[in-house]
């Protein structure tokens, strides 16, 4: 080990047009180090980067693996690297005449902002201060200000934190030194730090050093060599600091990665009126426009731009706005430097093939590049840049789809609260973010109130304890829904997401008093009509009506971006939709068919009164004959509904699920409703109540529903299938291209399917005869949503012509979680980390995923080309969509507003798969050797 | 094929002290044919069997594989076999002087009683009748009666049925011939067939032949050769008759097996006063006593004994009873023949090593053996014979345990309705047989009524729409429970089975009117106090109070038999029990520990009022502090309960499941109960109702229960664990050998278990400290009852110290069946054959079994010696117990009354496993060759 280690390279120099490493060395040099090397050394860049060197992540690993000792050869390599920097700059580290100063910064593979330490101005000692004053043209104040900063940072970071000293709250050395600064400023009447004179600062430095010795029992080291090693160690130690460990845990960054340390020659933007510092982006990160966008401050250091103490000036006309239109731009302040910077940003973007976030410093009219990295951006910007860069041939489609996250795409699909207004608003309470986007309106407490207000043109928020199917009309009329109970897959959440409507559920602090027409929350009482605003993406509820920013769903850039996704993806994306409106909306979002049409939804929606009443007659029928009569009345409604939706989805398949919920869900709960029904069916109210009571179930989720209804009431299946096939026959006659897929839900045994297939076959024969055709094209398949169905998929596939995984119910039964009832414990489960996330939102790839995989493998062991999709809520959740791709599904289906997200995830899945494959091959090769 | 087939033997002769086959040839010769060959040909038997021959099952197979054609060589082989019989008997088939007659009977591998056809007296023609008269010493009436029977059977079986003629209801040829017989009898004034004269019968035969020709358009064949081939074909054709196919489907008999055909020389027990026929058993099939038991009739044919037209006489003193004590026994009628028969039955039993059911005929004082087979027997007889035969060294223990079925054993464990009384009683209605045994008593409709009547010493039957936990006291007080709703695993069924109590559920025709104190069923109204009787083994309800036959659980023979089982079985058998009484009862039945002690049961039972009230205070506690106080009050109840039960089960492990049901199950539903609770907890009724409402769940089965309660209310777990460990510590101090196993229910993720383990560890530490001991022996494990837990068993086993499969819940979730709600469709599902049986009764080895197997394999992949058991209802169901054995569980646990059944099944599992193994080896060998 030791002999091999002797020849190992630990220190990588950069600067003077050369670099030991390059941009591909992220693992070894960290992100910052690798990019510095790339900027400094790449033949096409060779940018003016202050020279320096990087101690690799291997030093960090070695340090922790060897009881916090450095490799033997490190000292020599660092000394050699310092000599190189001295040579490039003609200054010397620790030299009294012409001293060289360094910054010491961390730099892990992945950016861990603010989690590790930085020390600037290293090398300033009582000996070298005069030399710095000399270099700055006699600017004493500048030199002592730099010294003051060094003492502050060094005593805090190196002596206290890295020394393992844990002071009491508010007693840290940095705090105590700042207290001295404030006292001094008060004493001399200085408003800002820059008002202090050289003398003031010099005195302050003396005070600082005394305080450091007094508090930390050690003098501030007056030696450049000691300072630099103290700084380096402090950075390595900070890798295992509390903050860094916590951050790594959250982000899943392995401890073994370690951090690199970047040591770089100091340049000063604060050396006077010919110096400046700035931050810029190669495109506008707010909207993606292809302009050079940035800000700068004359006579300032980088942290001043970020801190926002002074308003920065725009770098050019394109970056000029209301707040800084009176200020001189960099373009005007120094056209030459600006031109140089502009050329550099263009080169950098072309080089890194992505929008760059760059930091620069101008020391005495000379430009230095301090950092460059891929810039952060919001949703609209991410989409626009991805599309533009493909057009510019800067990147390929594969790369473009990886440049946009699902969350970024989602930003484009919903109106949101104005972030500026939101920051200032007063938050009332929080709930679960069940439907993304924002909404503002007046509080109403009942469905009727919502409809009435909506008809008057008022915007309302429907606030309920929890919602049920009878609230659906009111939910449709409201801008948003807010409930005090329920989880992410409660009724309110499901319905709202289906409509892309803003919704917050489970806001448990709210006490709803429907009768009193008011709600109480956090000591406040809000009456009906009071205005509130909801941020459904975060689950925040605000008092008052906040401004909104509208959605951009018809954004042509979005359309273009999704076309890029479509070219790449293999999975088809369908929608869950129950109406022609849903179908049209989803087509607009790019849906390639309907994956889940719920027949029962005609009994919930806006025009449900008549069909629902007829269904109720079916349900309470006292015998087969009465039921047959009622079904005959219901039949035209089903046919009409199915026909209109199929027509709206022409050219694509439509999967129609037969009646799924237990019948008692449709029985009226109000006495008025019961009386009406009793009258219409000619039975007494008592008799009606008895019949309803008989339908009551203890656990309706696992009761008499789905195919079980079809088996016991064959005529209910028969009526639905006839409606579907008649509608199809009629549309085919009009040359409409329609493809119905009849889906039988809640199957757990192949015999159930065989039983229902007989009905489908019989009806098909009869309808063909009636329409004088040989065949009406259709598929008959099943949902796989019961664990047993997944396990018995081989047997079920002998009958089924397609599978559609219902992962909502499959998750319920695999976990034994009723999604209506998880409210009681899910909060605790997530908080205590018992579950990594709510399995109804993100598919559990371990167990539910195992069942889905088994279902696919077994199903295809019987029918190799079996068509397989998913129609649970997971079909629109990115990680779940990728899983569906990986395990070989043919399509996913999700609510219309999730269709674009699913298209993106499906494309990313392909790219990620490609990226993983060569690695696999490489591994295989390695093994062979 | 053809050349090979030429040399194949299809016909196997027997008789004259020789036989081509033997008793091992069941597959080839069928059961009857093989035993005839054995009796006729085995050197140690050589019994007087009428000679004959068997056409093998291969003929049947060939017949159906070759468009209903026989093998070429069959005719020749049959002719040869006939010649052999002719030689032995000195008669000739078709010979006018001394004709030989044959019977033709079916005989499959397994007995298919009444499913296939028989033709007797084949060979009687107008030519051979005089010869038969001659043989019978001039008995013309006998000969024409035989002829009449032949025409009837032949025209029905061969000409009509095998000819594929399907007459209208009541128009069959047999029916028409019998009509002629009745007419003739009326005309001559004959009361019975035997009153007809030879002349009458002769005339009748002529009428028969005319009718046959008229109806079937073919003459009855007057040719012996034609008759015998017609008979043989009819039997083969009946193998694929409707009745036979239906029977095969039910019993799972493969069509490929085919049937054999037995052709045997006729002997006549009806040839006069020196002839007779009888049936006998080598031991008493009613109680197993080792006596020769049987009946016979002089001048009769076998069917007369079975038909019960004449009362048969006993064969000996031991077989004499009230009904036949005046009749002459065979022993007296012909001591010589009796002695011969007695010697034969002894030889047969020794030879076949089981109780034999034999048929014999005496023709002119000469004894013939027509059939022998292992005799059917009831439960008590089966157990006694098994034990006796082991003592007699006739069989080994392995064989003994295979001689008793679970149903037979069950007969010994419950009092039953007197079968004689039951036959005469009038059935009111039917339900599902939820708790075996019988009961009689007065109807009551409420728990209170049941308790009051019970206290007065009255026997009552509790009749409810359905039961709930509040009915438990009344259920305990009643003799039996009858419900109008609910399935085999409804509350009533589970509780009743746990107590071994008679119970019928889901008797849907009953209309219960609790308020009116009456029930209506089938047009009758029964008031409170009316007497009814229940057969809980079959689900029959009778009017009136029927006589009972008491159970024989302390039967020493049963104890001996179960000891034989215990020596063989590998599985341990534990009991599900919640009280010291349960524990004692189960120890009596041989339980080796408790596999499921439900802490919540202390809140249901007889003395539950106080603990339940305290639990309710825990539940409605408004905050942690209030709950802590309430838990402190509840604690001594839990400890007392656990301690008493562990003490009663001393020497064996006791698995204690922590609180499992959702809390709202315990909230009072009556206003009175609510008011009391409100008063005790010092809150308003409205507030209490609000708190209860908050606990309401849509699907409580999958709600906030089991470990989910433990995670959210850590102190509920803590209190229970402390009670268990304190109780253990106190018992250990008294040198009691107790082994608690703490079981955490409803786990779906290893993190839940980790969370609860921390609590157990902490409490353990504290209790050890208090009692000044280092360790309190205990195991902490989990139920595997959620599909996810089975799939994640490897991860869960990293924490769990044992697994107990809760297959009730696992079945619920694997099927998506709420066992409380299957009533709506399970009836249809079983009737339509969609499910082979109720998966809550018989473990579904396909899917639920796959999960259980996976759970075991994965669990043991982490901990190879992981202790694994089952505590669902399936733990007492024989086929499920065998499955548990096969997949390597350590124990099964079931209700006390099922413990003996489980012990038997566990022993049978070992024997069946051994029996399967050599076969496997043989197969392997065969493959190697």
Contacts between the chains, C-beta under 8 A, distances in Angstrom:
chain1	res1	chain2	res2	distance
A	697	B	818	6.8
A	697	B	820	7.4
A	697	B	821	4.4
A	697	B	824	7.8
A	698	B	700	7.1
A	698	B	701	7.3
A	698	B	818	6.1
A	698	B	820	4.0
A	698	B	821	5.8
A	699	B	699	4.5
A	699	B	700	6.7
A	699	B	701	4.4
A	699	B	702	7.0
A	699	B	818	3.6
A	699	B	820	6.4
A	699	B	821	6.1
A	700	B	698	7.0
A	700	B	699	6.7
A	700	B	818	7.8
A	700	B	821	7.4
A	701	B	698	7.3
A	701	B	699	4.5
A	701	B	702	6.9
A	701	B	816	7.8
A	701	B	818	7.4
A	702	B	699	7.0
A	702	B	701	6.9
A	702	B	702	7.8
A	702	B	812	6.4
A	702	B	813	7.9
A	702	B	816	5.0
A	702	B	817	5.8
A	702	B	818	3.7
A	702	B	821	6.8
A	703	B	818	5.3
A	703	B	821	3.8
A	703	B	824	6.9
A	704	B	821	6.3
A	704	B	824	3.6
A	704	B	825	5.4
A	708	B	824	7.3
A	708	B	825	4.5
A	708	B	829	7.9
A	711	B	825	6.4
A	711	B	828	5.9
A	711	B	829	6.8
A	711	B	832	6.9
A	711	B	834	6.4
A	712	B	824	6.9
A	712	B	825	5.1
A	712	B	828	4.8
A	746	B	816	6.3
A	748	B	814	7.9
A	748	B	815	4.9
A	748	B	816	5.9
A	748	B	817	7.7
A	748	B	847	8.0
A	749	B	834	6.2
A	749	B	835	6.2
A	751	B	832	8.0
A	751	B	833	6.9
A	751	B	834	4.2
A	751	B	835	7.1
A	752	B	834	5.7
A	755	B	832	6.6
A	755	B	834	6.1
A	785	B	816	7.7
A	786	B	814	7.5
A	786	B	815	6.5
A	786	B	816	4.2
A	787	B	787	4.6
A	787	B	813	6.5
A	787	B	814	4.8
A	787	B	816	7.7
A	787	B	847	7.2
A	787	B	851	7.5
A	788	B	814	4.8
A	788	B	815	5.4
A	788	B	816	7.4
A	788	B	844	7.7
A	788	B	847	4.2
A	788	B	848	7.6
A	791	B	814	7.7
A	791	B	846	7.5
A	791	B	847	4.3
A	791	B	850	5.5
A	791	B	851	7.4
A	792	B	846	6.4
A	792	B	847	5.6
A	809	B	816	7.2
A	812	B	702	6.4
A	813	B	702	7.9
A	813	B	787	6.5
A	813	B	813	4.6
A	813	B	814	7.5
A	813	B	816	5.5
A	814	B	748	7.9
A	814	B	786	7.5
A	814	B	787	4.8
A	814	B	788	4.9
A	814	B	791	7.7
A	814	B	813	7.5
A	815	B	748	4.9
A	815	B	786	6.6
A	815	B	788	5.4
A	816	B	701	7.9
A	816	B	702	5.1
A	816	B	746	6.3
A	816	B	748	5.9
A	816	B	785	7.7
A	816	B	786	4.2
A	816	B	787	7.7
A	816	B	788	7.5
A	816	B	809	7.2
A	816	B	813	5.5
A	817	B	702	5.7
A	817	B	748	7.7
A	818	B	697	6.8
A	818	B	698	6.1
A	818	B	699	3.6
A	818	B	700	7.8
A	818	B	701	7.4
A	818	B	702	3.7
A	818	B	703	5.3
A	820	B	697	7.4
A	820	B	698	4.0
A	820	B	699	6.5
A	821	B	697	4.4
A	821	B	698	5.8
A	821	B	699	6.1
A	821	B	700	7.4
A	821	B	702	6.8
A	821	B	703	3.8
A	821	B	704	6.3
A	824	B	697	7.8
A	824	B	703	6.8
A	824	B	704	3.6
A	824	B	708	7.3
A	824	B	712	6.9
A	825	B	704	5.3
A	825	B	708	4.4
A	825	B	711	6.4
A	825	B	712	5.1
A	828	B	711	5.9
A	828	B	712	4.8
A	829	B	708	8.0
A	829	B	711	6.8
A	832	B	711	6.9
A	832	B	751	8.0
A	832	B	755	6.6
A	833	B	751	6.9
A	834	B	711	6.4
A	834	B	749	6.3
A	834	B	751	4.2
A	834	B	752	5.7
A	834	B	755	6.1
A	835	B	749	6.2
A	835	B	751	7.2
A	844	B	788	7.7
A	846	B	791	7.5
A	846	B	792	6.4
A	847	B	748	7.9
A	847	B	787	7.2
A	847	B	788	4.1
A	847	B	791	4.3
A	847	B	792	5.6
A	848	B	788	7.6
A	850	B	791	5.5
A	851	B	787	7.5
A	851	B	791	7.4
